[in-house]
Amino acid sequence: MPSEPTVTLDNCDREPIHTPGAIQSHGVLLAFDATGVLRQASANAAALLAPCTLPALGAALESGHFGSDEALQALLAESLATLAQPDALMPLAQELRVGEQLFDVVPHRSAEGLLIVEFELQPMSAGQLTSFSLMAHRAMDKLKRLNSIDGLLAATVTEVRQLTGFDRVMGYRFRHDDSGDVVAEARTEALEPFLGRRYPASDIPAQARRLYVVNTLRLIADVTTTPVPVQALSPDLLDMSGAILRAVSPIHIEYLRNMGVAASMSISIVVDGRLWGLLACHHYTPRRVPYALRMACDVIGQLLASRVQSLLAGQRADELRTASVLSTRIAEQVLQADDTLSALAAEAPALCQLLHAGAVVIGESGKLRAHGVDGAAAEALLRWLSDRSTTASLQAARGDVLHGHDAAQMPAALRARLAPLCGVLALRFDAAADGWVVLLRPEQIETIHWGGKPIKEYTPGPLGPRLTPRGSFELWKETVRGQAVPWTLLELDLATQLLDGLVRAHAAKLAESIRLRTELLAMLGHDLRDPLQSITMAAHVLQRSPSGDGRGGELGTRIRNSSGRMQRLITQVLDLSRVKSGSGLQLDRRPTDLVALARDLIAEMRLAHPARIVDFDAPPLLMADVDADRLAQVISNLLSNARHHGDQAQPIAVRLYNDSDALRLRVANAAQPIDPAFVPMLFDPFKRAANRERNRSGLGLGLYLAQQMTQGHGGTLAYAYEDGLVVFTVVLPKPKG
C-alpha cells in the first residue's frame, strides 16, 4: 500500500481547479473543435436542451441540430468562424430560447483552442432585467463622482447588494502578504459584522488568485447541488478558466459550508494586472443572479478598479513630485554645504515625512548625524550595515537600497538598542567612505481581528489526507509585535529616486573638491619653494656666523631642520598633485645598486638618530632598473615610519634580497599591530589615525606616495604583521636580461 502524502499547504495550491471535469447544475456546456465536431458535453445537455436534438460526441454540427433555430445556428457558425482567427473577438452572449426554456448563451475560446458554448438558464424576466440595468447605470454614475478609495469601496458594496440582493457584500483590500482586510461591508441587520476583520492569504490559493485575474466575476449559485460531469472523447480534462459554469473546488465548497454560506459571487478588483481587492457576496440560501445582471456587476467592478488605479496613480504622481523636489533641494544643498552630513541632516524631517519614517541616521567616513534616535544606537546600526555578511536578512530593492520591517532581522544587541525602532530602509550613497542615509520606522503593535484562527488544520478532509478549510470563523485576535509597517513598492521607488540624485550630487561635489584641492596643492608647492630656499640659505649663514652666546649655530640648525621638513612636505604635495592630475610620477630609470642606495639612507638615519639601532642584511650587490631618487623616497618613508611608530628600544630590521621571482626589500620594527579597521585605508592620502600620534606634522601622504612610486616601477608595497613585528615589503621586478 503506498504511503499517504505529506499534508502541507502545497496540497491546496496544486489543486487543478481550472480543470474540474464538471460544471454547476444550472446550465449546459458544449465544446466543439474548429471543424464543428462536438468534443465534450456536460451530462445534462440532452435533458436541459430537450426537445432539441444535439450532435453526438464525435459528430459534426449540422443544420438540423438545436431545432434548426436560426439565431442559435448563426451564433454557432459565427463563433466557429472566429475560432480560426485567434485575434478576432468572439460574438457577444445572447439571450435565446432553446427548446422550452430561456438561456443566456455564452460562446468563448478555451486554452486548447476549442469553442466552448455555455447555456445558462435565465431565472428572471426581461422586464426585471431592464429595471436592474437602470439601477446599474445609476451605480456607475455614482462611482464616477467619488474621489477616495474608501468612499469608492463603501459605495460599491452598497450598490452591488442592492442590485443582486445578496445577504452580505464585503469589500476586501489585499496586503503585501496577500492577506485581506474587510474594509467595506453592506449586510442585513441580522448578520454579525465582518468589517475590520482580516483573512489569511491561504484562504485564496495561488491558482485561485490567478483565476480571479483571468475571470473577474464568479458565481456559485448553490453549494448543495451535485456537479454535472463533462463527458469527453479523450481523457484530457477541459481547461475551464474562462467558463461561467465551471464546477467549484470541493475544498472551497467545504469552506463556504463552514461559514454557513449557500451561494456566493466574487468580483475581482484588478489593478496593474494584480489582484488588488475583491468584492465577496454571500447568501445563506441558494441564489441565482442572471448573466446580464452579473455582467453589469462586472462592469461596476472594472469601473471601480479603474477609479482605484487612477487614484493610486495620482497619489504616486504627487509623492514622486514631492520626492523630485526634495531630491533637487538635497542635491543643491550637498553641492553648496561644507559637508554632506550637514546638508542631509537639515532635510531629516522632510525625509521622514516623505517616507513615513520615525528616525533618520546619516553617516560618512566614521562621522554621523542622528535624528530621532540616540547616537550610540545610530553608531551600532551603521556598523551592522557596513558588514554585508551580517545584513543578508535584509532585502535589496536595488544594490544600494536595503530594506526590512521585522526586528528579528537584526542582531539581538542592536534590536535592544534601537527599540522600538525596527523597520530599516538603508541607502548607501558612498561605498568608499561608507556613506549611508538610513530611515527607521517604529514597531507597530497591532491587534489583528482575524475572521477565524488564520491557521488551517492539517486533518483528513472529504477527499482524503489534505488541507481542510477552517471550520470556525469566530473572531480570533492576535497581537503582533516586533514588526514595522512594511515599505511599499512606491516608497522603495521614492527612496531609489532620492538615492540617485544624492549619488550624482555627492559625486559632483567630490570631483570639484578633488579638482580644487589638486590645484591648490600644486600652487602651494610651486609658490613656497622660492621663499623656502631663501630660508634654508639664511639658516646656513646663521649656523656659520659667530655669536657671543653660541646660540646662532643652534638657531641655524633648528631653522634648517624645519625648512628641510617643509621641503619634504612640499615635495610630497607636488607629487600628489601630479598623481591626482593624471600626469603621473615621472621616472628616470637607470641601473642602480639597491644595496648601496639602502646603505646610504640607513647611514643618514644613524647619523641623525644615533640612538636608534638598524640591522641591515643584504648581498654585496643587487642591481635593478629604477629611478634612484624615487626609490630613495620609498625607502626613506619606510625607515621614517619604523622610527616613529616602532618600539624605541628594539632595532629596525632592514633586509634586501634576491628572491626567485623578484627583488624584495623588507623593513620591520617591533610594535603593536595596526588597527584592523585602519588597514584598508593605510595607503590612502590625508588619513588620520591613532597610530600617527608620534608624527603629527605629517600629511598622511608618505605611504600613499610610496605605493604609487612602487607601482610606477611595476612593483607592489604591502603591510603584514608577523611575530610581533610590523612589516612593510617592497617587491620590484628583476632587471631584464
Solvent accessible surface area in square Angstrom, and as a share of the most:
residue,aa,sasa,rsa
1,M,231,1.03
2,P,122,0.77
3,S,106,0.68
4,E,133,0.60
5,P,82,0.52
6,T,112,0.65
7,V,41,0.24
8,T,52,0.30
9,L,84,0.42
10,D,74,0.38
11,N,24,0.12
12,C,8,0.05
13,D,58,0.30
14,R,167,0.61
15,E,23,0.10
16,P,78,0.49
17,I,25,0.13
18,H,51,0.23
19,T,20,0.12
20,P,47,0.29
21,G,15,0.14
22,A,14,0.11
23,I,0,0.00
24,Q,15,0.07
25,S,42,0.27
26,H,17,0.07
27,G,0,0.00
28,V,0,0.00
29,L,0,0.00
30,L,0,0.00
31,A,0,0.00
32,F,0,0.00
33,D,30,0.16
34,A,66,0.51
35,T,107,0.62
36,G,3,0.03
37,V,29,0.16
38,L,4,0.02
39,R,84,0.31
40,Q,15,0.06
41,A,10,0.08
42,S,2,0.02
43,A,49,0.38
44,N,24,0.12
45,A,6,0.04
46,A,71,0.55
47,A,80,0.62
48,L,34,0.17
49,L,0,0.00
50,A,48,0.37
51,P,97,0.61
52,C,23,0.14
53,T,84,0.49
54,L,40,0.20
55,P,6,0.04
56,A,70,0.54
57,L,62,0.31
58,G,39,0.37
59,A,38,0.30
60,A,45,0.35
61,L,33,0.17
62,E,112,0.50
63,S,91,0.58
64,G,45,0.43
65,H,27,0.12
66,F,2,0.01
67,G,54,0.52
68,S,63,0.41
69,D,47,0.24
70,E,148,0.67
71,A,50,0.39
72,L,0,0.00
73,Q,36,0.16
74,A,60,0.47
75,L,2,0.01
76,L,2,0.01
77,A,61,0.47
78,E,94,0.42
79,S,0,0.00
80,L,31,0.15
81,A,58,0.45
82,T,13,0.08
83,L,14,0.07
84,A,77,0.60
85,Q,101,0.45
86,P,102,0.64
87,D,146,0.76
88,A,34,0.26
89,L,164,0.82
90,M,32,0.14
91,P,18,0.11
92,L,155,0.77
93,A,34,0.27
94,Q,68,0.30
95,E,84,0.38
96,L,19,0.10
97,R,137,0.50
98,V,3,0.02
99,G,28,0.27
100,E,137,0.61
101,Q,67,0.30
102,L,45,0.22
103,F,0,0.00
104,D,8,0.04
105,V,0,0.00
106,V,13,0.08
107,P,8,0.05
108,H,32,0.14
109,R,76,0.28
110,S,10,0.07
111,A,87,0.67
112,E,91,0.41
113,G,35,0.33
114,L,27,0.14
115,L,1,0.00
116,I,1,0.00
117,V,0,0.00
118,E,0,0.00
119,F,0,0.00
120,E,2,0.01
121,L,30,0.15
122,Q,22,0.10
123,P,57,0.36
124,M,42,0.19
125,S,61,0.39
126,A,62,0.48
127,G,53,0.51
128,Q,91,0.40
129,L,24,0.12
130,T,81,0.47
131,S,60,0.39
132,F,41,0.17
133,S,59,0.38
134,L,105,0.52
135,M,48,0.22
136,A,2,0.02
137,H,124,0.56
138,R,148,0.54
139,A,0,0.00
140,M,41,0.18
141,D,63,0.32
142,K,83,0.35
143,L,0,0.00
144,K,122,0.52
145,R,159,0.58
146,L,52,0.26
147,N,116,0.59
148,S,57,0.37
149,I,14,0.07
150,D,103,0.53
151,G,25,0.24
152,L,0,0.00
153,L,1,0.01
154,A,51,0.40
155,A,19,0.15
156,T,0,0.00
157,V,1,0.01
158,T,57,0.33
159,E,18,0.08
160,V,0,0.00
161,R,64,0.24
162,Q,109,0.48
163,L,2,0.01
164,T,6,0.03
165,G,34,0.32
166,F,0,0.00
167,D,28,0.15
168,R,4,0.02
169,V,0,0.00
170,M,0,0.00
171,G,0,0.00
172,Y,25,0.10
173,R,83,0.30
174,F,19,0.08
175,R,87,0.32
176,H,116,0.52
177,D,73,0.38
178,D,40,0.21
179,S,3,0.02
180,G,2,0.02
181,D,23,0.12
182,V,1,0.01
183,V,62,0.36
184,A,5,0.04
185,E,35,0.16
186,A,15,0.12
187,R,73,0.27
188,T,42,0.24
189,E,161,0.72
190,A,102,0.79
191,L,38,0.19
192,E,83,0.37
193,P,68,0.43
194,F,16,0.07
195,L,102,0.51
196,G,48,0.46
197,R,17,0.06
198,R,20,0.07
199,Y,8,0.03
200,P,13,0.08
201,A,34,0.26
202,S,34,0.22
203,D,22,0.11
204,I,27,0.14
205,P,24,0.15
206,A,68,0.53
207,Q,27,0.12
208,A,17,0.13
209,R,37,0.13
210,R,109,0.40
211,L,7,0.03
212,Y,36,0.14
213,V,50,0.29
214,V,86,0.49
215,N,26,0.13
216,T,33,0.19
217,L,13,0.07
218,R,29,0.11
219,L,5,0.03
220,I,6,0.03
221,A,3,0.02
222,D,32,0.17
223,V,6,0.03
224,T,89,0.52
225,T,57,0.33
226,T,108,0.63
227,P,65,0.41
228,V,19,0.11
229,P,76,0.48
230,V,21,0.12
231,Q,96,0.43
232,A,37,0.29
233,L,82,0.41
234,S,48,0.31
235,P,131,0.82
236,D,102,0.53
237,L,101,0.50
238,L,3,0.01
239,D,26,0.14
240,M,1,0.00
241,S,14,0.09
242,G,38,0.36
243,A,0,0.00
244,I,28,0.14
245,L,0,0.00
246,R,16,0.06
247,A,5,0.04
248,V,18,0.10
249,S,18,0.11
250,P,59,0.37
251,I,14,0.07
252,H,58,0.26
253,I,26,0.13
254,E,35,0.16
255,Y,27,0.10
256,L,3,0.02
257,R,132,0.48
258,N,52,0.27
259,M,29,0.13
260,G,44,0.42
261,V,2,0.01
262,A,13,0.10
263,A,0,0.00
264,S,11,0.07
265,M,2,0.01
266,S,11,0.07
267,I,0,0.00
268,S,5,0.03
269,I,0,0.00
270,V,34,0.20
271,V,9,0.05
272,D,117,0.61
273,G,61,0.59
274,R,113,0.41
275,L,4,0.02
276,W,24,0.09
277,G,0,0.00
278,L,10,0.05
279,L,0,0.00
280,A,11,0.08
281,C,0,0.00
282,H,14,0.06
283,H,19,0.08
284,Y,64,0.24
285,T,79,0.46
286,P,75,0.47
287,R,71,0.26
288,R,81,0.29
289,V,3,0.02
290,P,0,0.00
291,Y,29,0.11
292,A,51,0.39
293,L,5,0.03
294,R,5,0.02
295,M,61,0.27
296,A,19,0.15
297,C,0,0.00
298,D,18,0.09
299,V,72,0.41
300,I,0,0.00
301,G,1,0.01
302,Q,99,0.44
303,L,33,0.16
304,L,0,0.00
305,A,9,0.07
306,S,66,0.43
307,R,41,0.15
308,V,0,0.00
309,Q,73,0.32
310,S,59,0.38
311,L,33,0.16
312,L,46,0.23
313,A,54,0.42
314,G,33,0.32
315,Q,94,0.42
316,R,95,0.35
317,A,37,0.29
318,D,73,0.38
319,E,48,0.21
320,L,51,0.26
321,R,141,0.51
322,T,72,0.42
323,A,0,0.00
324,S,50,0.32
325,V,92,0.53
326,L,6,0.03
327,S,14,0.09
328,T,74,0.43
329,R,92,0.33
330,I,8,0.04
331,A,20,0.16
332,E,88,0.40
333,Q,58,0.26
334,V,0,0.00
335,L,91,0.45
336,Q,150,0.67
337,A,29,0.22
338,D,143,0.74
339,D,50,0.26
340,T,6,0.03
341,L,7,0.03
342,S,39,0.25
343,A,4,0.03
344,L,1,0.01
345,A,29,0.23
346,A,71,0.55
347,E,11,0.05
348,A,1,0.01
349,P,76,0.48
350,A,26,0.20
351,L,4,0.02
352,C,15,0.09
353,Q,147,0.65
354,L,12,0.06
355,L,0,0.00
356,H,103,0.46
357,A,16,0.12
358,G,40,0.38
359,A,0,0.00
360,V,0,0.00
361,V,0,0.00
362,I,3,0.01
363,G,1,0.01
364,E,26,0.12
365,S,75,0.48
366,G,83,0.80
367,K,125,0.53
368,L,49,0.25
369,R,105,0.38
370,A,42,0.32
371,H,75,0.33
372,G,59,0.57
373,V,25,0.14
374,D,86,0.44
375,G,39,0.37
376,A,60,0.47
377,A,2,0.01
378,A,0,0.00
379,E,87,0.39
380,A,12,0.09
381,L,0,0.00
382,L,22,0.11
383,R,138,0.51
384,W,16,0.06
385,L,0,0.00
386,S,49,0.32
387,D,64,0.33
388,R,97,0.36
389,S,93,0.60
390,T,64,0.37
391,T,5,0.03
392,A,89,0.69
393,S,55,0.35
394,L,14,0.07
395,Q,110,0.49
396,A,67,0.52
397,A,47,0.37
398,R,96,0.35
399,G,53,0.51
400,D,50,0.26
401,V,0,0.00
402,L,9,0.04
403,H,22,0.10
404,G,2,0.02
405,H,45,0.20
406,D,38,0.20
407,A,10,0.08
408,A,77,0.60
409,Q,41,0.18
410,M,9,0.04
411,P,61,0.38
412,A,67,0.52
413,A,79,0.61
414,L,9,0.04
415,R,84,0.31
416,A,78,0.61
417,R,125,0.45
418,L,3,0.02
419,A,67,0.52
420,P,85,0.54
421,L,18,0.09
422,C,5,0.03
423,G,0,0.00
424,V,1,0.00
425,L,0,0.00
426,A,0,0.00
427,L,4,0.02
428,R,55,0.20
429,F,10,0.04
430,D,20,0.10
431,A,67,0.52
432,A,106,0.82
433,A,26,0.20
434,D,54,0.28
435,G,0,0.00
436,W,1,0.00
437,V,3,0.02
438,V,0,0.00
439,L,0,0.00
440,L,0,0.00
441,R,11,0.04
442,P,63,0.40
443,E,47,0.21
444,Q,80,0.36
445,I,93,0.47
446,E,42,0.19
447,T,72,0.42
448,I,12,0.06
449,H,72,0.32
450,W,23,0.08
451,G,0,0.00
452,G,1,0.01
453,K,94,0.40
454,P,26,0.16
455,I,103,0.52
456,K,14,0.06
457,E,98,0.44
458,Y,111,0.42
459,T,62,0.36
460,P,109,0.69
461,G,16,0.15
462,P,91,0.57
463,L,96,0.48
464,G,26,0.25
465,P,43,0.27
466,R,39,0.14
467,L,3,0.01
468,T,20,0.12
469,P,5,0.03
470,R,8,0.03
471,G,58,0.56
472,S,63,0.40
473,F,23,0.10
474,E,123,0.55
475,L,75,0.37
476,W,87,0.30
477,K,123,0.52
478,E,61,0.27
479,T,76,0.44
480,V,31,0.18
481,R,160,0.58
482,G,20,0.19
483,Q,65,0.29
484,A,5,0.04
485,V,74,0.42
486,P,31,0.20
487,W,17,0.06
488,T,71,0.41
489,L,146,0.73
490,L,36,0.18
491,E,11,0.05
492,L,15,0.07
493,D,58,0.30
494,L,0,0.00
495,A,0,0.00
496,T,29,0.17
497,Q,53,0.24
498,L,9,0.04
499,L,0,0.00
500,D,46,0.24
501,G,5,0.05
502,L,9,0.04
503,V,59,0.34
504,R,163,0.59
505,A,5,0.04
506,H,17,0.08
507,A,55,0.43
508,A,50,0.39
509,K,40,0.17
510,L,92,0.46
511,A,61,0.47
512,E,74,0.33
513,S,54,0.35
514,I,62,0.32
515,R,113,0.41
516,L,91,0.45
517,R,89,0.33
518,T,16,0.10
519,E,91,0.41
520,L,86,0.43
521,L,19,0.10
522,A,38,0.29
523,M,102,0.46
524,L,73,0.36
525,G,1,0.01
526,H,132,0.59
527,D,83,0.43
528,L,73,0.37
529,R,95,0.35
530,D,111,0.57
531,P,66,0.42
532,L,4,0.02
533,Q,102,0.45
534,S,67,0.43
535,I,80,0.40
536,T,36,0.21
537,M,118,0.53
538,A,60,0.47
539,A,1,0.00
540,H,64,0.29
541,V,105,0.60
542,L,62,0.31
543,Q,55,0.25
544,R,184,0.67
545,S,42,0.27
546,P,134,0.85
547,S,51,0.33
548,G,92,0.88
549,D,103,0.53
550,G,54,0.52
551,R,117,0.43
552,G,7,0.06
553,G,25,0.24
554,E,74,0.33
555,L,73,0.36
556,G,0,0.00
557,T,46,0.27
558,R,142,0.52
559,I,66,0.34
560,R,90,0.33
561,N,85,0.43
562,S,45,0.29
563,S,2,0.01
564,G,26,0.25
565,R,102,0.37
566,M,83,0.37
567,Q,61,0.27
568,R,147,0.54
569,L,44,0.22
570,I,11,0.06
571,T,38,0.22
572,Q,39,0.17
573,V,15,0.09
574,L,23,0.11
575,D,1,0.00
576,L,1,0.00
577,S,9,0.06
578,R,89,0.32
579,V,31,0.18
580,K,76,0.32
581,S,73,0.47
582,G,66,0.64
583,S,67,0.44
584,G,27,0.26
585,L,28,0.14
586,Q,125,0.55
587,L,50,0.25
588,D,80,0.42
589,R,104,0.38
590,R,157,0.57
591,P,109,0.69
592,T,21,0.12
593,D,32,0.17
594,L,5,0.02
595,V,0,0.00
596,A,40,0.31
597,L,29,0.14
598,A,0,0.00
599,R,121,0.44
600,D,86,0.45
601,L,25,0.12
602,I,1,0.01
603,A,53,0.41
604,E,112,0.50
605,M,19,0.08
606,R,104,0.38
607,L,153,0.76
608,A,69,0.54
609,H,64,0.29
610,P,112,0.71
611,A,94,0.73
612,R,17,0.06
613,I,106,0.54
614,V,6,0.03
615,D,73,0.38
616,F,52,0.22
617,D,86,0.45
618,A,34,0.26
619,P,43,0.27
620,P,126,0.79
621,L,107,0.53
622,L,10,0.05
623,M,77,0.34
624,A,2,0.02
625,D,63,0.33
626,V,4,0.02
627,D,12,0.06
628,A,37,0.29
629,D,110,0.57
630,R,30,0.11
631,L,4,0.02
632,A,20,0.15
633,Q,55,0.24
634,V,0,0.00
635,I,4,0.02
636,S,46,0.30
637,N,26,0.13
638,L,2,0.01
639,L,6,0.03
640,S,36,0.23
641,N,24,0.12
642,A,3,0.02
643,R,53,0.19
644,H,38,0.17
645,H,52,0.23
646,G,1,0.01
647,D,62,0.32
648,Q,95,0.42
649,A,83,0.64
650,Q,81,0.36
651,P,54,0.34
652,I,0,0.00
653,A,40,0.31
654,V,2,0.01
655,R,107,0.39
656,L,6,0.03
657,Y,47,0.18
658,N,87,0.45
659,D,48,0.25
660,S,104,0.67
661,D,98,0.51
662,A,8,0.06
663,L,4,0.02
664,R,52,0.19
665,L,9,0.04
666,R,59,0.22
667,V,3,0.02
668,A,1,0.01
669,N,9,0.05
670,A,22,0.17
671,A,25,0.19
672,Q,152,0.68
673,P,66,0.42
674,I,19,0.09
675,D,84,0.43
676,P,110,0.69
677,A,77,0.60
678,F,13,0.05
679,V,52,0.30
680,P,108,0.68
681,M,93,0.41
682,L,4,0.02
683,F,36,0.15
684,D,61,0.31
685,P,31,0.19
686,F,57,0.24
687,K,22,0.09
688,R,164,0.60
689,A,30,0.23
690,A,83,0.65
691,N,55,0.28
692,R,30,0.11
693,E,104,0.47
694,R,139,0.51
695,N,40,0.20
696,R,186,0.68
697,S,62,0.40
698,G,13,0.12
699,L,49,0.24
700,G,10,0.10
701,L,0,0.00
702,G,13,0.12
703,L,14,0.07
704,Y,17,0.06
705,L,4,0.02
706,A,2,0.02
707,Q,36,0.16
708,Q,47,0.21
709,M,3,0.01
710,T,0,0.00
711,Q,92,0.41
712,G,39,0.38
713,H,3,0.01
714,G,60,0.57
715,G,8,0.08
716,T,78,0.45
717,L,10,0.05
718,A,54,0.42
719,Y,44,0.17
720,A,39,0.30
721,Y,82,0.31
722,E,74,0.33
723,D,147,0.76
724,G,34,0.33
725,L,56,0.28
726,V,10,0.06
727,V,1,0.01
728,F,15,0.06
729,T,29,0.17
730,V,1,0.01
731,V,32,0.18
732,L,8,0.04
733,P,65,0.41
734,K,79,0.34
735,P,60,0.38
736,K,203,0.86
737,G,129,1.24
